[in-house]
Amino acid sequence: MSFYQKVAEIGKKYIGQDKLFKYAFNLSPMYRRSTGRITHVSKDLLHVALKLPISYKNRNYVGTMFGGSMASATDPIFMVQLSNILGNNYVVWDKATTILFKRPGKTTLYADFDFSEEEITDIRNRIDTEKEIVIVKKVFLLSKDKTSIVCEIDKTIYISDKNHYKQKMNLRKK
């Protein structure tokens, strides 16, 4: 169990999983460097909102937002969100990210990371039968008025039953 997982187990008992998710992300040194900030997490963790302000820390050579900031601010959210929703009997890993820049990021950007109850039920059912799956989730970095797409990101996520994953890793060691 990682340091972050241990803190999460203790913290969710005292302040709730949603608040812990938000504050742990925003205080984590690795995430703070992305310049992104989690602004809202629903109680059930199915919705996470992100704000990515443009600043001297993430401007590139031509004065627009550095693409690496867009990538790193969005990178861990779906994986950590889904890990917490599914619980300890599952393994969740980011496998790949595809980024399509639509226009230069000149202002603060916003994103919403959403799972539906139906998606979670489908994931659990598929894992029960297939033992491991790969899904692709899409997120958009948007202008403040949410009408202008600056960046489109596809996150490829691996999900497995924990016992199946352990068996699979043990076979690879031999």
C-alpha positions as CSV (number, residue, x, y, z in Angstrom):
1,M,0.0,0.0,0.0
2,S,1.4,3.4,-1.0
3,F,1.8,6.4,1.2
4,Y,-1.1,8.1,-0.6
5,Q,-3.3,5.0,-0.1
6,K,-2.5,4.9,3.6
7,V,-3.4,8.6,4.0
8,A,-6.6,8.0,2.1
9,E,-7.7,5.1,4.4
10,I,-7.2,7.3,7.5
11,G,-8.4,10.6,6.0
12,K,-11.7,9.4,4.6
13,K,-12.8,8.3,8.1
14,Y,-12.4,11.9,9.4
15,I,-13.2,14.3,6.5
16,G,-15.0,12.1,3.9
17,Q,-13.8,10.6,0.7
18,D,-14.8,13.6,-1.5
19,K,-13.0,16.2,0.6
20,L,-10.0,14.0,1.0
21,F,-9.8,13.5,-2.8
22,K,-9.9,17.2,-3.5
23,Y,-7.5,18.3,-0.8
24,A,-5.0,15.5,-1.2
25,F,-4.8,16.2,-4.9
26,N,-4.4,19.9,-4.4
27,L,-1.8,19.6,-1.7
28,S,0.2,16.8,-3.3
29,P,3.6,18.1,-4.6
30,M,3.4,16.0,-7.7
31,Y,0.0,17.4,-8.7
32,R,0.7,21.0,-7.5
33,R,3.4,21.2,-10.2
34,S,0.9,20.6,-12.9
35,T,-0.7,24.0,-11.9
36,G,-4.2,22.3,-12.0
37,R,-6.6,22.5,-9.1
38,I,-9.5,20.3,-8.3
39,T,-12.4,22.6,-7.6
40,H,-15.2,20.1,-6.8
41,V,-15.7,16.4,-6.1
42,S,-19.1,14.9,-5.7
43,K,-19.8,12.8,-2.6
44,D,-20.0,9.6,-4.7
45,L,-16.8,10.6,-6.6
46,L,-18.6,10.2,-9.9
47,H,-17.9,13.9,-10.8
48,V,-14.6,15.8,-10.4
49,A,-14.1,19.3,-11.7
50,L,-10.8,20.9,-12.6
51,K,-9.5,24.4,-13.1
52,L,-6.2,25.0,-14.9
53,P,-5.2,28.7,-14.6
54,I,-2.7,30.1,-17.1
55,S,0.2,31.7,-15.3
56,Y,3.9,32.3,-15.6
57,K,4.4,28.7,-14.4
58,N,2.8,27.1,-17.4
59,R,3.2,29.6,-20.3
60,N,5.2,28.4,-23.2
61,Y,7.6,30.2,-25.6
62,V,4.7,31.8,-27.5
63,G,2.8,32.8,-24.4
64,T,0.0,30.2,-24.5
65,M,-0.5,27.3,-22.1
66,F,2.2,24.6,-22.2
67,G,0.7,21.3,-23.5
68,G,2.6,19.4,-20.8
69,S,0.6,21.3,-18.1
70,M,-2.6,20.3,-19.8
71,A,-1.5,16.7,-19.9
72,S,-0.2,16.5,-16.3
73,A,-3.2,18.3,-14.8
74,T,-5.6,15.8,-16.4
75,D,-3.3,12.7,-16.2
76,P,-4.1,11.0,-12.9
77,I,-7.7,12.0,-12.3
78,F,-9.7,9.3,-14.0
79,M,-7.4,6.5,-12.6
80,V,-7.5,7.7,-9.0
81,Q,-11.2,8.5,-9.3
82,L,-12.1,5.1,-10.6
83,S,-9.8,3.3,-8.1
84,N,-11.6,5.0,-5.3
85,I,-15.1,4.3,-6.7
86,L,-14.4,0.6,-7.3
87,G,-12.5,-0.1,-4.1
88,N,-9.7,-2.3,-3.0
89,N,-10.7,-5.4,-4.9
90,Y,-9.7,-3.9,-8.3
91,V,-6.5,-2.8,-9.9
92,V,-6.7,0.4,-12.0
93,W,-3.8,1.7,-14.2
94,D,-3.4,4.4,-16.8
95,K,-2.2,2.7,-20.0
96,A,-2.1,5.6,-22.5
97,T,-3.1,9.2,-23.2
98,T,-3.9,10.7,-26.5
99,I,-4.0,14.5,-26.7
100,L,-5.5,16.5,-29.5
101,F,-4.8,20.2,-29.3
102,K,-7.7,22.1,-30.9
103,R,-6.5,25.7,-30.3
104,P,-4.0,27.5,-28.1
105,G,-4.8,27.8,-24.4
106,K,-4.8,31.5,-23.8
107,T,-7.0,31.6,-20.6
108,T,-7.9,29.5,-17.6
109,L,-9.2,26.1,-18.7
110,Y,-11.8,23.8,-17.1
111,A,-12.6,20.1,-17.3
112,D,-15.2,17.7,-15.9
113,F,-14.3,14.1,-15.2
114,D,-17.5,12.0,-15.0
115,F,-18.5,8.4,-14.5
116,S,-22.2,7.3,-14.5
117,E,-23.6,4.7,-12.2
118,E,-24.3,2.6,-15.3
119,E,-20.6,2.8,-16.4
120,I,-19.5,1.6,-13.0
121,T,-22.0,-1.3,-13.0
122,D,-20.9,-2.2,-16.5
123,I,-17.2,-2.2,-15.5
124,R,-17.9,-4.4,-12.4
125,N,-20.0,-6.8,-14.6
126,R,-17.4,-7.0,-17.3
127,I,-14.6,-7.6,-14.7
128,D,-16.7,-10.4,-13.2
129,T,-16.7,-12.2,-16.5
130,E,-13.6,-11.0,-18.4
131,K,-11.3,-10.5,-15.3
132,E,-9.5,-7.6,-17.0
133,I,-10.7,-4.9,-19.4
134,V,-9.5,-1.7,-21.0
135,I,-11.8,1.4,-21.3
136,V,-11.3,4.8,-22.9
137,K,-12.5,7.9,-21.2
138,K,-12.7,11.3,-22.9
139,V,-12.2,14.6,-21.2
140,F,-12.1,18.1,-22.7
141,L,-10.2,21.2,-21.5
142,L,-12.6,24.0,-22.2
143,S,-12.7,27.8,-22.0
144,K,-14.5,29.5,-19.1
145,D,-17.8,29.7,-21.0
146,K,-17.5,26.0,-21.8
147,T,-18.1,26.6,-25.5
148,S,-14.6,26.5,-26.8
149,I,-12.7,23.2,-26.8
150,V,-9.0,23.8,-26.4
151,C,-7.8,20.3,-25.9
152,E,-9.4,16.8,-26.2
153,I,-7.8,14.0,-24.2
154,D,-8.5,10.2,-24.5
155,K,-7.4,8.3,-21.4
156,T,-7.0,4.5,-21.9
157,I,-7.5,2.8,-18.5
158,Y,-6.7,-0.8,-17.6
159,I,-9.0,-2.4,-14.9
160,S,-8.6,-5.9,-13.4
161,D,-9.8,-8.0,-10.6
162,K,-7.1,-7.8,-8.0
163,N,-6.7,-11.6,-7.6
164,H,-6.5,-12.0,-11.4
165,Y,-3.9,-9.3,-11.6
166,K,-1.7,-10.9,-8.9
167,Q,-1.9,-14.2,-10.7
168,K,-1.0,-12.6,-14.0
169,M,2.0,-10.8,-12.4
170,N,3.2,-14.0,-10.7
171,L,3.2,-15.8,-14.0
172,R,5.3,-13.1,-15.6
173,K,7.9,-13.4,-12.8
174,K,8.5,-17.1,-13.7
